[in-house]
């Protein structure tokens, strides 16, 4: 988002303006301009290597654009200082593709980590409610190595939302799950969206997108030829 007067059409929580980013001198994304409205549900799709993970990292300031600008909550990410980045990470929850945990901590301790590392107190009742919501009450004391793939993904989702973020970003959250578990995770994401959270999910699973469209007004962004376009209804 450029430093121009805001108009009613500028209402967005994430805004890309003519963004280019790549590696080794070769642009992976080029001239990308896209806006994500608050409370919306978006999928991001495209072939492997198209730049889905890169685009997500630009959204939560793990990367800054080489050209153009990315604004989140109205602030350009390239201009954020360390405190601003820390605040952003509390407002944007991220479910990474690889679901990494600290192996020596139990699941409830891993889920609570974003709160405890900041020195804040975690209410045990609230933590218990969150674990119940993702169906892991009975696994709270288990170690990460003892969880199934679906349990790990649900624990990662719980960890991402424990700070009550306004945006949730998930990178291929169902990539290693069977269809029943994928639908269970999708149900949790839809519930979050109905609570007013903005959802952005990178996925290659068109069946998941079709299932979501029966439950929520989801839009699909497709990366093609290094640009991002709004996909039609033919998915």
C-alpha positions as CSV (number, residue, x, y, z in Angstrom):
1,X,0.0,0.0,0.0
2,X,1.5,3.3,-1.1
3,X,1.5,6.5,1.1
4,X,-1.6,7.9,-0.7
5,X,-4.9,9.0,0.8
6,X,-7.0,6.1,1.9
7,X,-10.4,5.6,0.3
8,X,-13.3,3.2,1.2
9,X,-11.7,0.7,-1.3
10,X,-8.4,0.7,0.7
11,X,-9.9,-1.3,3.6
12,X,-7.6,-4.3,3.9
13,X,-5.4,-6.0,6.5
14,X,-2.8,-7.2,4.0
15,X,-1.9,-5.2,0.9
16,X,0.7,-6.0,-1.8
17,X,1.6,-3.2,-4.1
18,X,3.7,-4.1,-7.2
19,X,5.7,-6.6,-5.2
20,X,8.7,-8.4,-6.7
21,X,10.7,-11.0,-4.8
22,X,13.0,-13.8,-5.8
23,X,16.2,-15.7,-5.1
24,X,19.6,-15.8,-6.8
25,X,18.7,-12.8,-9.0
26,X,15.6,-14.6,-10.5
27,X,12.2,-13.2,-9.5
28,X,9.8,-15.7,-8.2
29,X,7.0,-13.2,-7.8
30,X,6.8,-10.1,-10.0
31,X,4.5,-7.1,-10.0
32,X,2.1,-8.6,-7.5
33,X,-0.7,-6.4,-6.3
34,X,-3.3,-8.0,-4.1
35,X,-5.5,-7.0,-1.1
36,X,-6.9,-9.2,1.7
37,X,-10.0,-7.8,3.4
38,X,-10.6,-8.2,7.1
39,X,-12.7,-11.2,8.0
40,X,-12.2,-12.8,4.5
41,X,-11.2,-16.4,3.7
42,X,-8.7,-16.9,1.0
43,X,-6.9,-19.9,-0.5
44,X,-3.6,-19.5,-2.3
45,X,-2.8,-22.1,-4.9
46,X,-0.4,-22.8,-7.7
47,X,2.1,-25.4,-8.7
48,X,5.0,-26.5,-6.5
49,X,7.8,-23.9,-6.6
50,X,5.5,-21.1,-7.8
51,X,6.1,-19.0,-4.7
52,X,3.2,-19.8,-2.3
53,X,5.4,-20.0,0.8
54,X,7.4,-17.0,-0.2
55,X,4.2,-14.9,-0.5
56,X,3.0,-16.1,2.9
57,X,6.4,-15.2,4.4
58,X,6.0,-11.7,3.0
59,X,2.6,-11.4,4.8
60,X,4.0,-12.1,8.2
61,X,7.3,-10.2,7.7
62,X,9.6,-13.2,7.6
63,X,10.7,-11.6,4.3
64,X,10.5,-8.1,3.0
65,X,9.9,-7.4,-0.7
66,X,12.9,-6.6,-3.0
67,X,10.7,-4.2,-4.9
68,X,7.2,-2.7,-4.2
69,X,5.6,-2.7,-0.7
70,X,3.7,-5.0,1.6
71,X,1.5,-3.5,4.3
72,X,-0.1,-5.3,7.1
73,X,-2.6,-3.5,9.3
74,X,-1.7,-0.4,7.4
75,X,2.0,-0.4,8.1
76,X,4.7,-1.2,5.6
77,X,6.6,-4.2,6.7
78,X,9.9,-2.9,5.4
79,X,9.7,0.0,7.8
80,X,8.9,-2.0,10.9
81,X,11.4,-1.9,13.8
82,X,11.9,-4.9,16.0
83,X,9.1,-4.0,18.4
84,X,6.6,-3.5,15.5
85,X,7.6,-6.9,14.1
86,X,7.0,-8.5,17.6
87,X,3.5,-6.9,17.7
88,X,2.8,-8.1,14.2
89,X,3.7,-11.7,15.1
90,X,1.1,-11.5,18.0
91,X,-1.6,-10.3,15.5
92,X,-0.8,-12.8,12.8
93,X,-0.9,-16.5,13.7
94,X,1.1,-18.9,11.5
95,X,0.8,-22.7,10.9
96,X,4.0,-23.7,9.2
97,X,4.1,-26.6,6.8
98,X,6.6,-28.6,8.9
99,X,4.9,-28.2,12.3
100,X,8.0,-28.0,14.4
101,X,7.8,-28.4,18.2
102,X,10.2,-28.5,21.1
103,X,10.6,-32.2,21.6
104,X,11.3,-32.0,25.3
105,X,8.1,-30.1,26.1
106,X,4.6,-31.6,26.4
107,X,1.9,-30.6,23.9
108,X,0.2,-28.2,26.3
109,X,3.6,-26.5,27.0
110,X,4.3,-26.2,23.2
111,X,0.9,-24.7,22.6
112,X,1.4,-22.2,25.4
113,X,4.9,-21.3,24.2
114,X,4.0,-18.1,22.3
115,X,2.5,-16.7,25.5
116,X,5.1,-17.9,28.0
117,X,8.1,-16.8,26.1
118,X,6.8,-13.2,26.2
119,X,6.6,-13.4,30.0
120,X,2.8,-13.4,30.1
121,X,0.7,-15.6,32.3
122,X,-1.4,-18.3,30.6
123,X,-4.7,-19.1,32.2
124,X,-4.9,-22.9,32.6
125,X,-8.6,-22.9,32.0
126,X,-8.2,-21.0,28.7
127,X,-5.4,-23.4,27.6
128,X,-7.7,-26.3,28.4
129,X,-10.5,-24.8,26.4
130,X,-8.2,-24.3,23.4
131,X,-6.9,-27.9,23.6
132,X,-10.5,-29.2,23.8
133,X,-11.5,-27.1,20.8
134,X,-8.8,-28.8,18.7
135,X,-9.7,-32.2,20.2
136,X,-6.4,-32.7,22.1
137,X,-7.5,-32.6,25.8
138,X,-6.4,-36.2,26.3
139,X,-3.1,-35.6,24.6
140,X,-2.1,-32.5,26.6
141,X,0.7,-34.3,28.5
142,X,2.1,-36.2,25.5
143,X,5.4,-35.4,23.8
144,X,5.4,-34.3,20.2
145,X,6.9,-37.6,19.0
146,X,3.9,-39.4,20.4
147,X,1.4,-37.6,18.2
148,X,0.0,-38.6,14.9
149,X,0.2,-36.3,11.9
150,X,-3.3,-35.0,12.4
151,X,-2.7,-34.4,16.1
152,X,0.4,-32.4,15.3
153,X,-1.4,-30.2,12.8
154,X,-4.2,-29.5,15.3
155,X,-1.6,-28.7,18.0
156,X,0.1,-26.3,15.5
157,X,-3.2,-24.6,14.9
158,X,-3.8,-24.3,18.7
159,X,-0.4,-22.7,19.1
160,X,-1.0,-20.3,16.2
161,X,-4.3,-19.0,17.7
162,X,-3.4,-18.9,21.4
163,X,-2.4,-15.2,21.2
164,X,-5.9,-14.4,19.7
165,X,-4.5,-13.2,16.3
166,X,-6.6,-11.3,13.8
167,X,-5.1,-13.1,10.9
168,X,-4.3,-16.8,10.5
169,X,-1.9,-18.0,7.8
170,X,-1.5,-21.7,7.1
171,X,1.0,-23.2,4.7
172,X,-0.3,-26.5,3.3
173,X,-1.9,-27.5,6.6
174,X,-3.5,-30.6,5.2
175,X,-0.6,-31.7,3.0
176,X,0.2,-34.9,5.0
177,X,-3.3,-35.7,6.2
178,X,-5.9,-38.1,5.0
179,X,-9.2,-36.7,3.8
180,X,-11.2,-37.1,7.0
181,X,-8.5,-35.4,9.0
182,X,-8.3,-32.7,6.4
183,X,-12.0,-32.0,6.7
184,X,-11.7,-31.9,10.5
185,X,-9.0,-29.3,10.3
186,X,-11.0,-27.3,7.7
187,X,-13.9,-27.2,10.1
188,X,-11.7,-25.6,12.7
189,X,-10.5,-23.0,10.2
190,X,-14.0,-22.2,9.1
191,X,-15.0,-21.7,12.7
192,X,-12.2,-19.2,13.2
193,X,-13.4,-17.3,10.1
194,X,-16.9,-17.2,11.5
195,X,-15.5,-15.7,14.6
196,X,-14.2,-12.8,12.5
197,X,-10.6,-14.0,11.8
198,X,-9.0,-13.4,8.4
199,X,-7.8,-16.7,7.0
200,X,-5.2,-17.3,4.3
201,X,-4.3,-20.9,3.4
202,X,-1.8,-22.1,0.8
203,X,-2.8,-25.4,-0.6
204,X,-2.5,-27.5,-3.8
205,X,-5.6,-29.5,-2.8
206,X,-8.5,-28.4,-5.0
207,X,-10.9,-30.8,-3.3
208,X,-10.2,-29.0,0.0
209,X,-11.0,-25.7,-1.7
210,X,-14.3,-27.1,-3.1
211,X,-15.2,-28.5,0.3
212,X,-14.6,-25.1,1.9
213,X,-16.7,-23.3,-0.6
214,X,-19.7,-25.3,0.6
215,X,-19.2,-23.9,4.1
216,X,-17.9,-20.4,3.7
217,X,-17.5,-17.6,1.1
218,X,-13.9,-18.4,0.1
219,X,-12.0,-16.7,-2.6
220,X,-9.0,-18.3,-4.4
221,X,-5.8,-16.6,-5.4
222,X,-3.7,-18.4,-7.9
223,X,0.0,-17.8,-8.6
224,X,0.7,-18.1,-12.4
225,X,3.5,-16.7,-14.4
226,X,5.0,-15.1,-11.3
227,X,1.8,-13.0,-10.7
228,X,-1.2,-13.5,-8.4
229,X,-4.6,-13.6,-10.0
230,X,-8.1,-14.2,-8.6
231,X,-9.3,-17.6,-9.8
232,X,-12.7,-18.0,-11.3
233,X,-15.5,-20.3,-10.1
234,X,-14.3,-23.3,-12.2
235,X,-12.4,-25.0,-9.4
